[in-house]
Amino acid sequence: MSWPSTAMFLGVELPANHLIFNRQDMTKLAEFRAAERKLAEQLAHLEALQQDTQLQSELAFNDELKTLMKDYNMPARTVLAILRSA
C-alpha cells in the first residue's frame, strides 16, 4: 500500500510530505500548549484573588501603613520595634 501524494490539512490540500512533523516540533508545540493552559489557570486564580475581600482589606492596610511610615519618616524596622514592644 502506498501513501497518497496529497492530503487535506485544515481544509487545504497539501503535498503529503508537508504533513510530516519531526518529534522536536511536536514537543515544542506540546510545551507551548501546556504553558498556555498553565497561564490560563494562573490568570483565573489571579482574578479570583482580586475579588477576595480579605486581600482587598490587606492591600488597603498595606497602602495606609506605607503612607503613615512616609508621613512620619519611620522605617519598617522602627515600626516593627514599636509593635513588638506593645
C-alpha positions in Angstrom: 0.0 0.0 0.0 1.4 3.4 -0.9 0.7 6.8 0.7 -1.3 9.3 -1.2 0.7 12.1 -2.8 -1.6 14.8 -1.3 -3.6 15.2 1.8 -6.1 17.6 3.3 -4.9 19.7 6.2 -7.1 22.3 7.8 -9.2 22.4 4.6 -6.1 22.9 2.3 -4.8 20.2 0.0 -1.1 19.9 0.6 1.6 17.5 -0.7 1.7 14.7 1.8 5.4 15.3 2.6 4.4 18.7 4.1 2.4 17.0 6.8 5.4 15.2 8.4 6.4 16.8 11.7 9.5 15.9 13.5 9.4 14.9 17.1 11.1 18.1 18.3 8.4 20.3 16.7 5.6 18.4 18.4 7.5 18.6 21.7 7.7 22.4 21.4 4.0 22.6 20.5 3.1 20.4 23.4 5.3 22.6 25.7 3.6 25.7 24.3 0.1 24.3 24.8 0.9 23.2 28.4 2.3 26.7 29.1 -0.9 28.2 27.7 -3.1 26.1 29.9 -1.0 26.9 33.0 -1.2 30.6 32.2 -4.9 30.4 31.8 -5.2 28.7 35.2 -3.0 31.3 36.9 -4.9 34.2 35.3 -8.2 32.7 36.6 -6.6 32.3 40.1 -5.3 35.9 40.0 -8.8 37.1 39.0 -10.3 35.2 41.9 -7.8 36.7 44.3 -8.5 40.2 43.1 -12.2 39.7 44.0 -11.3 38.4 47.5 -12.4 40.9 50.2 -9.7 39.8 52.6 -7.0 40.6 50.0 -8.6 44.0 49.3 -8.5 44.7 53.0 -4.9 43.7 53.3 -3.9 45.8 50.3 -5.7 48.8 51.8 -3.9 48.3 55.1 -0.6 48.0 53.4 -1.1 51.2 51.5 -2.2 53.1 54.6 0.7 51.8 56.6 3.2 52.8 53.9 1.6 56.3 53.8 1.9 56.6 57.6 5.5 55.4 57.5 6.3 58.0 54.9 4.4 60.8 56.7 6.3 60.1 60.0 9.6 59.3 58.2 9.7 56.0 60.0 11.4 52.9 58.5 9.9 49.4 58.7 12.5 48.4 61.3 11.3 51.1 63.7 7.6 50.3 63.2 8.3 46.6 63.9 10.2 47.5 67.1 7.3 49.7 68.3 4.8 46.8 67.5 7.0 44.3 69.3 7.2 46.4 72.4 3.5 46.9 72.7 
